[in-house]
């Protein structure tokens, strides 16, 4: 990956940053994390991401030795160092994670307590080829036969590293539609989120998204709703039955790397015209203006060449 990373109090080359097999993040998936991205080499919405990380740490009882302000300083140093090694028109994904530290079963209780939680910060190249085409063609979405993990088991405010429930949901959904992203619903049949994105539905001039507390509240979702409100659209946070999505004029997924993606197929049927809608274009264009970067243009340009082969 190049550049530097921060891990357990040490600055290390990114290529050598690794958790020991005794770490609870590996052993039990006991870890919380945030993913940010840069625009024009500047980390986006750092405060909001770290506030969500603080909530995740509090709800899971993972108190690192580093304070939140120290983590922010570390993050900004990693970003500044690593963006200096990439092209001017390229950008990075940024990861901050906290694990439960060493497993007492493997290293002993005293040693585990002495080591405390593990904190890591690193970056990685944004692989724009993963989503560049979707800005024009949209993505396919289908309802997972596996429901959302109940909030009484895992609080929806926690951004956890363990993705096993999502992995199983994606596998089950792709058995129905191999190209579809899995959208989960709760026990009442109200949609929640995908493994990596929040959902927005547009009907007329109303942009709806599931209520706060029913899914992880995404930073990108908040940006999209801010922009939609600014453009004069009505915002509703309400329960959305899965069956209602087929009546949408537009559907979107909001997520950190790609920012906003149009959903053009739901349950095998087209949404609207089966092409990205005009309100999607308005939102992504406004986002581009605010970060002074053509978000879709950057993705298309960099995705056109394999990494290391750009002219």
ROTIVO-188050 format. One record per residue (C-alpha): x, y, z; residue number from 1. Coordinates in nm, 3 decimals, always signed. Layout:
N
+---------+---------+---------+-----+
!      xx !      yy !      zz !   i !
+---------+---------+---------+-----+
!       X !       Y !       Z ! NUM !
...
+---------+---------+---------+-----+
// end
This chain:
311
+---------+---------+---------+-----+
!      xx !      yy !      zz !   i !
+---------+---------+---------+-----+
!  +0.000 !  +0.000 !  +0.000 !   1 !
!  +0.293 !  +0.233 !  +0.062 !   2 !
!  +0.322 !  +0.509 !  +0.317 !   3 !
!  +0.295 !  +0.473 !  +0.692 !   4 !
!  +0.047 !  +0.327 !  +0.937 !   5 !
!  -0.011 !  +0.358 !  +1.311 !   6 !
!  -0.055 !  +0.040 !  +1.513 !   7 !
!  -0.051 !  -0.015 !  +1.889 !   8 !
!  +0.144 !  +0.301 !  +1.964 !   9 !
!  +0.402 !  +0.257 !  +1.688 !  10 !
!  +0.454 !  +0.413 !  +1.345 !  11 !
!  +0.529 !  +0.138 !  +1.094 !  12 !
!  +0.555 !  +0.098 !  +0.716 !  13 !
!  +0.206 !  +0.028 !  +0.587 !  14 !
!  +0.319 !  -0.297 !  +0.424 !  15 !
!  +0.422 !  -0.441 !  +0.760 !  16 !
!  +0.117 !  -0.334 !  +0.963 !  17 !
!  -0.049 !  -0.653 !  +1.087 !  18 !
!  -0.245 !  -0.775 !  +1.386 !  19 !
!  -0.111 !  -1.075 !  +1.578 !  20 !
!  -0.322 !  -1.390 !  +1.564 !  21 !
!  -0.381 !  -1.345 !  +1.937 !  22 !
!  -0.566 !  -1.015 !  +1.892 !  23 !
!  -0.938 !  -1.022 !  +1.972 !  24 !
!  -1.004 !  -0.843 !  +1.645 !  25 !
!  -0.882 !  -1.161 !  +1.474 !  26 !
!  -0.991 !  -1.418 !  +1.731 !  27 !
!  -1.344 !  -1.294 !  +1.796 !  28 !
!  -1.415 !  -1.008 !  +1.559 !  29 !
!  -1.427 !  -0.776 !  +1.862 !  30 !
!  -1.351 !  -0.450 !  +1.689 !  31 !
!  -1.508 !  -0.122 !  +1.581 !  32 !
!  -1.394 !  +0.096 !  +1.295 !  33 !
!  -1.452 !  +0.397 !  +1.076 !  34 !
!  -1.378 !  +0.441 !  +0.708 !  35 !
!  -1.322 !  +0.788 !  +0.567 !  36 !
!  -1.203 !  +0.901 !  +0.227 !  37 !
!  -1.012 !  +1.199 !  +0.098 !  38 !
!  -1.117 !  +1.453 !  -0.163 !  39 !
!  -0.826 !  +1.640 !  -0.317 !  40 !
!  -0.608 !  +1.476 !  -0.049 !  41 !
!  -0.815 !  +1.617 !  +0.239 !  42 !
!  -0.995 !  +1.381 !  +0.478 !  43 !
!  -1.371 !  +1.438 !  +0.461 !  44 !
!  -1.601 !  +1.486 !  +0.762 !  45 !
!  -1.337 !  +1.379 !  +1.016 !  46 !
!  -1.531 !  +1.512 !  +1.316 !  47 !
!  -1.847 !  +1.319 !  +1.229 !  48 !
!  -1.661 !  +0.994 !  +1.174 !  49 !
!  -1.470 !  +1.020 !  +1.499 !  50 !
!  -1.785 !  +1.106 !  +1.693 !  51 !
!  -1.940 !  +0.785 !  +1.559 !  52 !
!  -1.623 !  +0.595 !  +1.652 !  53 !
!  -1.648 !  +0.733 !  +2.004 !  54 !
!  -2.007 !  +0.606 !  +2.028 !  55 !
!  -1.904 !  +0.262 !  +1.900 !  56 !
!  -1.621 !  +0.240 !  +2.154 !  57 !
!  -1.848 !  +0.342 !  +2.440 !  58 !
!  -2.120 !  +0.092 !  +2.349 !  59 !
!  -1.874 !  -0.196 !  +2.312 !  60 !
!  -1.656 !  -0.112 !  +2.613 !  61 !
!  -1.337 !  -0.068 !  +2.410 !  62 !
!  -1.147 !  +0.220 !  +2.572 !  63 !
!  -0.811 !  +0.280 !  +2.396 !  64 !
!  -0.521 !  +0.452 !  +2.568 !  65 !
!  -0.527 !  +0.716 !  +2.296 !  66 !
!  -0.777 !  +0.998 !  +2.344 !  67 !
!  -1.012 !  +1.093 !  +2.062 !  68 !
!  -0.809 !  +1.408 !  +1.996 !  69 !
!  -0.493 !  +1.199 !  +1.977 !  70 !
!  -0.659 !  +0.960 !  +1.733 !  71 !
!  -0.760 !  +1.258 !  +1.520 !  72 !
!  -0.402 !  +1.388 !  +1.516 !  73 !
!  -0.275 !  +1.043 !  +1.421 !  74 !
!  -0.532 !  +1.016 !  +1.141 !  75 !
!  -0.442 !  +1.355 !  +0.995 !  76 !
!  -0.070 !  +1.273 !  +1.008 !  77 !
!  -0.126 !  +0.942 !  +0.827 !  78 !
!  -0.334 !  +1.116 !  +0.560 !  79 !
!  -0.083 !  +1.397 !  +0.510 !  80 !
!  +0.207 !  +1.152 !  +0.483 !  81 !
!  +0.039 !  +0.905 !  +0.252 !  82 !
!  -0.132 !  +1.147 !  +0.014 !  83 !
!  +0.214 !  +1.292 !  -0.059 !  84 !
!  +0.296 !  +0.963 !  -0.233 !  85 !
!  -0.001 !  +0.954 !  -0.476 !  86 !
!  -0.096 !  +1.145 !  -0.789 !  87 !
!  -0.255 !  +1.487 !  -0.752 !  88 !
!  -0.587 !  +1.365 !  -0.900 !  89 !
!  -0.601 !  +1.046 !  -0.691 !  90 !
!  -0.743 !  +0.991 !  -0.342 !  91 !
!  -0.729 !  +0.744 !  -0.055 !  92 !
!  -0.955 !  +0.548 !  +0.175 !  93 !
!  -0.870 !  +0.591 !  +0.544 !  94 !
!  -0.935 !  +0.333 !  +0.815 !  95 !
!  -0.937 !  +0.383 !  +1.193 !  96 !
!  -1.005 !  +0.075 !  +1.405 !  97 !
!  -1.005 !  -0.027 !  +1.769 !  98 !
!  -0.999 !  -0.392 !  +1.881 !  99 !
!  -1.033 !  -0.558 !  +2.218 ! 100 !
!  -0.656 !  -0.620 !  +2.223 ! 101 !
!  -0.488 !  -0.945 !  +2.314 ! 102 !
!  -0.701 !  -1.248 !  +2.396 ! 103 !
!  -0.647 !  -1.339 !  +2.766 ! 104 !
!  -0.689 !  -1.708 !  +2.681 ! 105 !
!  -0.378 !  -1.690 !  +2.462 ! 106 !
!  -0.154 !  -1.444 !  +2.647 ! 107 !
!  -0.284 !  -1.446 !  +3.004 ! 108 !
!  -0.510 !  -1.198 !  +3.179 ! 109 !
!  -0.231 !  -0.982 !  +3.320 ! 110 !
!  -0.058 !  -0.948 !  +2.984 ! 111 !
!  -0.384 !  -0.869 !  +2.806 ! 112 !
!  -0.474 !  -0.599 !  +3.058 ! 113 !
!  -0.128 !  -0.448 !  +3.028 ! 114 !
!  -0.152 !  -0.430 !  +2.647 ! 115 !
!  -0.505 !  -0.286 !  +2.642 ! 116 !
!  -0.703 !  -0.214 !  +2.328 ! 117 !
!  -0.536 !  -0.208 !  +1.989 ! 118 !
!  -0.567 !  +0.110 !  +1.781 ! 119 !
!  -0.480 !  +0.115 !  +1.412 ! 120 !
!  -0.487 !  +0.382 !  +1.142 ! 121 !
!  -0.397 !  +0.316 !  +0.780 ! 122 !
!  -0.487 !  +0.414 !  +0.426 ! 123 !
!  -0.544 !  +0.225 !  +0.103 ! 124 !
!  -0.588 !  +0.316 !  -0.264 ! 125 !
!  -0.946 !  +0.380 !  -0.365 ! 126 !
!  -1.028 !  +0.124 !  -0.633 ! 127 !
!  -1.257 !  +0.339 !  -0.843 ! 128 !
!  -1.304 !  +0.057 !  -1.094 ! 129 !
!  -1.525 !  -0.113 !  -0.836 ! 130 !
!  -1.801 !  +0.145 !  -0.881 ! 131 !
!  -1.716 !  +0.388 !  -1.165 ! 132 !
!  -1.953 !  +0.222 !  -1.415 ! 133 !
!  -2.237 !  +0.216 !  -1.160 ! 134 !
!  -2.273 !  +0.595 !  -1.175 ! 135 !
!  -2.411 !  +0.544 !  -1.529 ! 136 !
!  -2.565 !  +0.197 !  -1.515 ! 137 !
!  -2.682 !  +0.186 !  -1.154 ! 138 !
!  -2.665 !  -0.116 !  -0.925 ! 139 !
!  -2.901 !  -0.406 !  -0.861 ! 140 !
!  -3.061 !  -0.446 !  -0.520 ! 141 !
!  -3.257 !  -0.741 !  -0.382 ! 142 !
!  -3.414 !  -0.827 !  -0.047 ! 143 !
!  -3.208 !  -1.068 !  +0.160 ! 144 !
!  -3.387 !  -1.374 !  +0.295 ! 145 !
!  -3.176 !  -1.325 !  +0.609 ! 146 !
!  -3.307 !  -1.044 !  +0.834 ! 147 !
!  -3.115 !  -0.769 !  +1.010 ! 148 !
!  -2.950 !  -0.864 !  +1.340 ! 149 !
!  -3.197 !  -0.743 !  +1.609 ! 150 !
!  -3.093 !  -0.423 !  +1.784 ! 151 !
!  -3.133 !  -0.595 !  +2.122 ! 152 !
!  -2.833 !  -0.808 !  +2.022 ! 153 !
!  -2.616 !  -0.546 !  +1.848 ! 154 !
!  -2.697 !  -0.178 !  +1.895 ! 155 !
!  -2.744 !  -0.019 !  +1.553 ! 156 !
!  -2.517 !  +0.271 !  +1.653 ! 157 !
!  -2.214 !  +0.041 !  +1.659 ! 158 !
!  -2.002 !  +0.024 !  +1.345 ! 159 !
!  -1.857 !  -0.320 !  +1.407 ! 160 !
!  -1.579 !  -0.491 !  +1.216 ! 161 !
!  -1.750 !  -0.829 !  +1.220 ! 162 !
!  -1.923 !  -0.869 !  +0.884 ! 163 !
!  -2.029 !  -1.234 !  +0.910 ! 164 !
!  -2.408 !  -1.160 !  +0.914 ! 165 !
!  -2.364 !  -0.944 !  +0.605 ! 166 !
!  -2.152 !  -1.207 !  +0.434 ! 167 !
!  -2.424 !  -1.465 !  +0.489 ! 168 !
!  -2.693 !  -1.224 !  +0.370 ! 169 !
!  -2.499 !  -1.144 !  +0.054 ! 170 !
!  -2.445 !  -1.514 !  -0.019 ! 171 !
!  -2.814 !  -1.589 !  +0.025 ! 172 !
!  -2.918 !  -1.296 !  -0.195 ! 173 !
!  -2.673 !  -1.377 !  -0.473 ! 174 !
!  -2.816 !  -1.725 !  -0.490 ! 175 !
!  -3.132 !  -1.547 !  -0.610 ! 176 !
!  -2.970 !  -1.271 !  -0.817 ! 177 !
!  -2.594 !  -1.313 !  -0.868 ! 178 !
!  -2.544 !  -0.943 !  -0.943 ! 179 !
!  -2.756 !  -0.798 !  -0.664 ! 180 !
!  -2.649 !  -0.625 !  -0.346 ! 181 !
!  -2.834 !  -0.756 !  -0.041 ! 182 !
!  -3.074 !  -0.517 !  +0.131 ! 183 !
!  -3.179 !  -0.634 !  +0.476 ! 184 !
!  -3.509 !  -0.584 !  +0.652 ! 185 !
!  -3.612 !  -0.619 !  +1.014 ! 186 !
!  -3.860 !  -0.870 !  +1.157 ! 187 !
!  -4.150 !  -0.642 !  +1.059 ! 188 !
!  -4.041 !  -0.628 !  +0.695 ! 189 !
!  -3.909 !  -0.271 !  +0.713 ! 190 !
!  -3.588 !  -0.219 !  +0.518 ! 191 !
!  -3.272 !  -0.119 !  +0.703 ! 192 !
!  -2.940 !  -0.111 !  +0.514 ! 193 !
!  -2.693 !  -0.304 !  +0.302 ! 194 !
!  -2.357 !  -0.432 !  +0.424 ! 195 !
!  -2.188 !  -0.104 !  +0.337 ! 196 !
!  -2.455 !  +0.154 !  +0.257 ! 197 !
!  -2.766 !  +0.337 !  +0.368 ! 198 !
!  -3.076 !  +0.352 !  +0.151 ! 199 !
!  -3.271 !  +0.651 !  +0.022 ! 200 !
!  -3.599 !  +0.636 !  -0.169 ! 201 !
!  -3.735 !  +0.921 !  -0.384 ! 202 !
!  -4.102 !  +0.966 !  -0.469 ! 203 !
!  -4.196 !  +1.298 !  -0.621 ! 204 !
!  -4.017 !  +1.566 !  -0.421 ! 205 !
!  -3.979 !  +1.354 !  -0.105 ! 206 !
!  -3.653 !  +1.179 !  -0.012 ! 207 !
!  -3.712 !  +0.907 !  +0.248 ! 208 !
!  -3.472 !  +0.695 !  +0.450 ! 209 !
!  -3.532 !  +0.451 !  +0.738 ! 210 !
!  -3.567 !  +0.610 !  +1.085 ! 211 !
!  -3.265 !  +0.692 !  +1.297 ! 212 !
!  -3.182 !  +0.393 !  +1.512 ! 213 !
!  -3.303 !  +0.128 !  +1.268 ! 214 !
!  -2.971 !  +0.118 !  +1.080 ! 215 !
!  -2.620 !  +0.249 !  +1.133 ! 216 !
!  -2.647 !  +0.623 !  +1.076 ! 217 !
!  -2.413 !  +0.690 !  +0.786 ! 218 !
!  -2.202 !  +1.001 !  +0.753 ! 219 !
!  -2.256 !  +0.993 !  +0.375 ! 220 !
!  -2.631 !  +0.959 !  +0.435 ! 221 !
!  -2.626 !  +1.278 !  +0.640 ! 222 !
!  -2.441 !  +1.458 !  +0.361 ! 223 !
!  -2.695 !  +1.344 !  +0.101 ! 224 !
!  -2.991 !  +1.448 !  +0.318 ! 225 !
!  -2.830 !  +1.787 !  +0.383 ! 226 !
!  -2.787 !  +1.844 !  +0.011 ! 227 !
!  -3.138 !  +1.723 !  -0.072 ! 228 !
!  -3.286 !  +1.960 !  +0.185 ! 229 !
!  -3.075 !  +2.244 !  +0.049 ! 230 !
!  -3.208 !  +2.174 !  -0.300 ! 231 !
!  -3.563 !  +2.205 !  -0.173 ! 232 !
!  -3.666 !  +1.842 !  -0.131 ! 233 !
!  -3.866 !  +1.720 !  +0.167 ! 234 !
!  -3.684 !  +1.476 !  +0.396 ! 235 !
!  -3.866 !  +1.194 !  +0.573 ! 236 !
!  -3.717 !  +0.946 !  +0.818 ! 237 !
!  -3.981 !  +0.675 !  +0.839 ! 238 !
!  -4.028 !  +0.298 !  +0.826 ! 239 !
!  -4.021 !  +0.180 !  +0.464 ! 240 !
!  -4.183 !  -0.155 !  +0.380 ! 241 !
!  -3.978 !  -0.357 !  +0.134 ! 242 !
!  -4.273 !  -0.378 !  -0.106 ! 243 !
!  -4.287 !  +0.002 !  -0.130 ! 244 !
!  -3.947 !  +0.026 !  -0.301 ! 245 !
!  -4.094 !  -0.093 !  -0.630 ! 246 !
!  -4.300 !  +0.229 !  -0.637 ! 247 !
!  -3.995 !  +0.457 !  -0.607 ! 248 !
!  -3.899 !  +0.711 !  -0.872 ! 249 !
!  -3.536 !  +0.672 !  -0.765 ! 250 !
!  -3.341 !  +0.463 !  -0.517 ! 251 !
!  -2.991 !  +0.547 !  -0.392 ! 252 !
!  -2.719 !  +0.391 !  -0.183 ! 253 !
!  -2.498 !  +0.622 !  +0.022 ! 254 !
!  -2.153 !  +0.504 !  +0.127 ! 255 !
!  -1.806 !  +0.648 !  +0.188 ! 256 !
!  -1.598 !  +0.535 !  -0.114 ! 257 !
!  -1.848 !  +0.610 !  -0.393 ! 258 !
!  -2.052 !  +0.872 !  -0.200 ! 259 !
!  -2.382 !  +0.810 !  -0.380 ! 260 !
!  -2.488 !  +0.536 !  -0.622 ! 261 !
!  -2.817 !  +0.499 !  -0.811 ! 262 !
!  -3.011 !  +0.176 !  -0.772 ! 263 !
!  -3.171 !  +0.100 !  -1.107 ! 264 !
!  -3.301 !  -0.253 !  -1.041 ! 265 !
!  -3.496 !  -0.380 !  -0.742 ! 266 !
!  -3.596 !  -0.745 !  -0.713 ! 267 !
!  -3.515 !  -0.795 !  -1.079 ! 268 !
!  -3.735 !  -0.508 !  -1.198 ! 269 !
!  -3.632 !  -0.159 !  -1.315 ! 270 !
!  -3.672 !  +0.146 !  -1.095 ! 271 !
!  -3.820 !  +0.435 !  -1.292 ! 272 !
!  -3.665 !  +0.429 !  -1.637 ! 273 !
!  -3.401 !  +0.178 !  -1.533 ! 274 !
!  -3.140 !  +0.457 !  -1.553 ! 275 !
!  -2.999 !  +0.700 !  -1.293 ! 276 !
!  -3.255 !  +0.968 !  -1.218 ! 277 !
!  -3.231 !  +1.349 !  -1.232 ! 278 !
!  -3.229 !  +1.403 !  -0.855 ! 279 !
!  -2.935 !  +1.166 !  -0.820 ! 280 !
!  -2.752 !  +1.385 !  -1.072 ! 281 !
!  -2.836 !  +1.699 !  -0.877 ! 282 !
!  -2.706 !  +1.556 !  -0.551 ! 283 !
!  -2.380 !  +1.415 !  -0.687 ! 284 !
!  -2.315 !  +1.735 !  -0.882 ! 285 !
!  -2.365 !  +1.946 !  -0.568 ! 286 !
!  -2.134 !  +1.715 !  -0.373 ! 287 !
!  -1.872 !  +1.759 !  -0.646 ! 288 !
!  -1.905 !  +2.136 !  -0.621 ! 289 !
!  -1.860 !  +2.133 !  -0.244 ! 290 !
!  -1.543 !  +1.923 !  -0.251 ! 291 !
!  -1.416 !  +2.100 !  -0.566 ! 292 !
!  -1.375 !  +1.771 !  -0.747 ! 293 !
!  -1.571 !  +1.596 !  -1.021 ! 294 !
!  -1.653 !  +1.283 !  -0.822 ! 295 !
!  -1.787 !  +1.078 !  -1.113 ! 296 !
!  -1.523 !  +1.211 !  -1.351 ! 297 !
!  -1.242 !  +1.118 !  -1.115 ! 298 !
!  -1.374 !  +0.764 !  -1.083 ! 299 !
!  -1.409 !  +0.720 !  -1.460 ! 300 !
!  -1.064 !  +0.865 !  -1.530 ! 301 !
!  -0.873 !  +0.655 !  -1.279 ! 302 !
!  -1.077 !  +0.339 !  -1.340 ! 303 !
!  -0.981 !  +0.351 !  -1.708 ! 304 !
!  -0.628 !  +0.239 !  -1.624 ! 305 !
!  -0.502 !  -0.040 !  -1.398 ! 306 !
!  -0.306 !  +0.089 !  -1.100 ! 307 !
!  +0.052 !  +0.164 !  -1.197 ! 308 !
!  -0.033 !  +0.193 !  -1.569 ! 309 !
!  -0.177 !  +0.543 !  -1.586 ! 310 !
!  -0.009 !  +0.773 !  -1.840 ! 311 !
+---------+---------+---------+-----+
// end
